[in-house]
């Protein structure tokens, strides 16, 4: 029997998700882990060499040392003191009970450094970037003393940066491709950064502010951007609320843990003022300019705001004590990791060549910055002294 309709059916109107770019398939699990081990090997070797190096007063102020001392004092002082001082929770517990103390933390940081390099290279390859770009940016990030110094000497900062970079990778997939699983992964990665790094909540705020800069797959749906941002920030907001409730119950102050982490001192502010009056400050600004130039080259001028927010957030974090005094390389590692995370594949041959050139220029820029940082120079001298015997 044939049924004839007097009026043709109209397809429902509404937002149509943008077509999702095809991702290249993942290599076998064994291949991925072999690559991670290969990338991690040089950093683990450096960590083992560093375990035999003599400490100095300045090296005693690095992130791992500061975190271990804080966690030891907090946990040995009883439950109440631990709640007030052990923030962030996971990094303090990790350093306090890490086998071999800061030497064990350096080895773990070396492993994490290799895993991050592989994951970022994998993300670039899956997006369809040519191999020359993947190699250039991977070398730019990993083949310099700043990356190694942060990974081996400040585990909580490095894990926070790594989780933030991986969250940005999934954030782009969530917003631009409508990948809901990626959105949940990004939210959980940001939450873990708040439990590991005092800068974690700064990264969450930056991620939320970056949301308007990202293309949306589900255009036309009312409130979709706000809903996406809520998916990203809700786990971290839950951590903040839980911490505040615990502080109120025990210490009658919802901001007790945060107050214990903030240290605004004249010494830090004077150090920042001196920093930007030296070549080291100029090199930091050069990293900011390089990030802005990369955003313009790849046709994402809105990413300049993200670059500026990252730069300002890290400098501000140092000013209020969220970053240790003897820190170096945080700006470089964070900004380049995030640049890799959002780097698109499209571009003309000229643009592609300029992007590769900009990545290659990061290597001498990072080495020059490393030799301007006293703590990095002392660390490298200590390593050379161990190798020379």
N, C-alpha and C positions, 0 to 999 in steps of 0.2 A: 504494500500500500504506500502511496506517495503522499506526503503532506506538503502543501505549499503555503508559505508564509506571505502574508500581504505586505509585510515590511521586513527588510533584512535585519538580522540581529546586529546590534552594534557592539563591538568589542569594548569591554570596560576600560575606561580611561583612568589614568593614574601615573604614578612615577614608574618609569621603566629603568631597571638597573642598567648601568653602563656595562658594556661587554667587558668581562674580566680578561686582562692579558694572560696568555698562556704562560705558565711557569714551566721551565725546563724540569724534567724529573730529577729527583735526588739520586745521587750515586748510591751504591750499596752501603749498608751500615759499616761493614768492615773497612771499606775504602775511606769513609768519612773519619772513622776513629784512627786509622793509620795516618791520615793527613793531620789530624789534631795532635797526635803524638809527635809527628815530625816537626810541626810548628812549635810545640811546647819544649822540645828537647833543648834548644839553645838557652831558653830562659831557665829551665830547671838546672842546667849545667852552671849557669851564672849564679843561681841561688846556692848551689852547693859550694861554689868557690867563695861566695860572700860569707858563708857560714864560718869560714876560717879567717875572715878579715878582722883587723883590730877596729874597735869602735872608737868614735870621737865624741866630744860633747854635742856637736851638731847632729851627727848621725843618731845619737840617742834621743833626738826630738822628732824622728820620723814617725809616720802614722802607725806602723806596727808597734813600735815601742810605746808610744803614747796610749794606744788602745789597750795594750797588755797591762800597763801600769794602772790605768783607770779601772779596768775590769777586775784586777786583783784587789785593789783597794775597796771597790764596791762590794764584791762577793765576800771578802774577808770581814767586812764590817757588819754583816747581818742582813736580814731580809729588807728592813726598812731602808737602810742605806743603799742596798743594791737597787731597789725600785727607783730611788731618787737619782742615782748616778749611772746606772747601767743602761745608757741610751747611746746608740741603738742597741737593742737587745741581742740580736743574733751575732753581730760582729764581736761584741764583748765576750759572749760565751765561747765563740769560736776561738778567739785568741787565748782566752784563759785556760781552756782545756786542750789546746792544740799540742800534740806531741812535739817536743823540741822547741816550743815557744815561737819566737820570732823567726827562727830558722825554718821551722816547719811551715809557718805562714808564708815565707818567701817561696818555698817549693810549691805550695798550693797556688800562690799567685802566678808562678811560672806556668803551671798547668792551665790555669784560667786564661793566661795570656795567649797560649796556643789555641785553646778552644775558641776564644773570641775571634782571633784572626781567621780561623777556618769558617766559622759561622758567618762572618761578614763577607768573606770571599764567596762562600756558597750562595749567600743572598744576592750578590751582584751577578753571579753566573746564572742563577735561576731567573733573574729579571731580563736576561738576554744581553748583558753588557759584553763587549768584546774582551777577549783575554788580555789584550794589552792594557786596558783600563783596570781590569781586576788585578793584574800583577803590579801595575804602577801604584795603585792605592794601597794594596796589601803591603808592599815594600815601604811605602811612605809612612804607614802607621807603625809597622813592626820593626823596621831596621834603623832604630835610633835609640840613644840612651834614655830619653824621656819615657818612652813606653815601658822599657824594662825597669826603670827606676820606680815608676808608679806601681807596676805589677808586683815587684819584689819587696817594696818597702812600705806600701800602704794598701793592704789587702782590702780593707773596707771601702776605701775610695775607688779602687779598681773594680771591685765587684759592683759597686753602685753605678759606675760609668758603663760597665759592660751591660748590666741589666737595662739601663736607660737606652743605650744604643739598640739593643735587641727589641726593646719595647717600641722604639720608633720604626724599626723594620715592620713589625706587626701592625703598628698604628696606621702606616701608609696602606697596607693591605686592607685593613678594616674600613678606613674611610673611602679610599679610592676604588676598591674592588668589591666591597660589601662582604668581606670574609669575616663572618661573625666569630669563628674560632680564633682568628688572629686578634680580634678585639679583646677577647677574654684573656688570651696569652699576654697581650700588652698590659692590661690592667693588673694581672698577677705579677708581671715583671716589675712594674712600677711599685707595687706593694712590697715586693721583696727588697727593692732598693731602699725603701724607708726603714726596713728592719735591719739593714746592713750598713747604711751610710748616713751620717748626719745631713748630707746634701740631698737625701732621697726626696724629701718633701719639696725642695726647690725644683727638682726634676719633674715632679708631678705637676707643679704649677706651670712650669714651662711647657709641658706637654699639653696641658689644658689651653694655654694661651696660643699654642701653635695650631689648634684645631681649625680655626677659621681660615688658615692658610692652605689647607688640604682640599683637594677635589673630592666631591662626594659621588659615590656610585648611585645612590638612591635620591636623585634630584627630584624636587617637587613634593617630597613628603614633609609635612609640617612638623617641626620640632626634631627632625632626624639628627641634626648636628648636636643639639643639646643631649639627646639620648645617647649618642655615641660618646660624647665627653663623659657622661655619667658612668658608662661602662668602664671607661679608663680610670676614673678617679674614685669610684665607689670603694674598691678594696683598700686603697690607701686612706680614704676618709674613715673607714671602719677601724683601721689600725690606730689612727690618730684619736678617735673617740674612745676606743678601748683603753689606750694609754692614759688619756685624760681621766677616765672613770677610775682606773686603778690608782692614779696619783691622788685623786680626791679622797678615795676610801682610806688610803694609808697615810698620805702626807697633807691632806686637806688643801691641796694646791693643784689645780688641773694642769698647770704648766711646769711642774717641778722638774720633770725629766728634761724638758726643753731649756729651762733656765740653767740646768747643770751643764748643758752643751755650749751655751753662748758665752763668749768671752770677748767683750769689746774692750780692748786695752789700747792705751796710747802707743805702745810699742808696735802693735800690728798696724795701726793707722800711719804711724811714722814710717814703717817699713814699706807700706804701699806707696806713700808719697815719694820715698826714695827710689822705689822700684821704677816708677814711671818717669823718673828723671835720669835713668841710666839706659844703656843699650838693651838690657833685658826687657825693660818696659816697651822699648821700640819694637823688639821682636814679638812681644805679645800683641801689640797693635798690628804688626805685620800679619800675624795669624788671623786676626779679625778681618783685615782687608782681604786676605786670601780666601776666607770663607765667603765674604760678600761677592768677590769676583767669581767664585765658582757658582754661586747662586745665579748671577747674571748670565754666565756662559751657558748654563743648562736650561735657561728660560724660566727660572723660578725666582723672580725678584722678591716675592713675598717671604722667601726663606731668609732674606737678610735680617728680617725682624727676629727670626728664630736664632740666627747666629749672634745677633746683638744681645738677645735675652740670655743665651748661654754664657756669653762672655761676662755680662754684667752680673749674672747669678753666681758664677764661680768667684769673681773678684769680691762680690758682696759676701759670699760665704766665707772667704778667707778673712775679711774684715771683722766679722762677728764671731769668729772662732770655730766655724763648722769644718774648717780645713786646718790641719796641723801647721805649726810655724815652719817646720822643715819640709815643706811640700814643694814639688816641682813637676811640671808636665801635665797638670790636671787640665789646663786650658787646651793644650795641644791635643791630648788624647781624646778628650770629650768632643771637641769640635770636629776633629777629623773622623772620629767614629760615627758621629751623627751625619756628617756629610756623605760618608759611604752608605749609610743606611737609607738615605733619600735620593741617592744619585740615580737619575733616570737613564734609560738606554737610548732615547732618541737624540738625534743631533747630526749635523752635517759633518763632513770630513774635517773641515777647518775647525769647527767647534770641538770635535772629538780630539783633534790633535792638541788644541789649546788646553783642554781639560787634562789630558795626559801630561802635558808640560807643567801645568800647575801642580799636579800630584808629585811629579819628580822634584819640583822645586821645594816641596815640603821637607825633603830629606836634609839638604844643607841648612834649611831654616831651623829644623829641630836640633841638628847637631850644634849650630851656632848658639841656640838658646840654652842647650845643655851646658856648654862651656861658660855661660854667663851666670849659671846658678851654682853658688858655692857648695851647696849640699850635694849636688850631682857630681861636681868635680872631686870632692872628698871621697865620695863613694867609688868613683872610677879609679882614683889613686889607690884606694884600699884594695880593689880587685886586682889591679896591676901588681901591687906589692905581694899579694898571695901567689899569683902566677909566677912572678919572678923569683919567689922563694926568699 
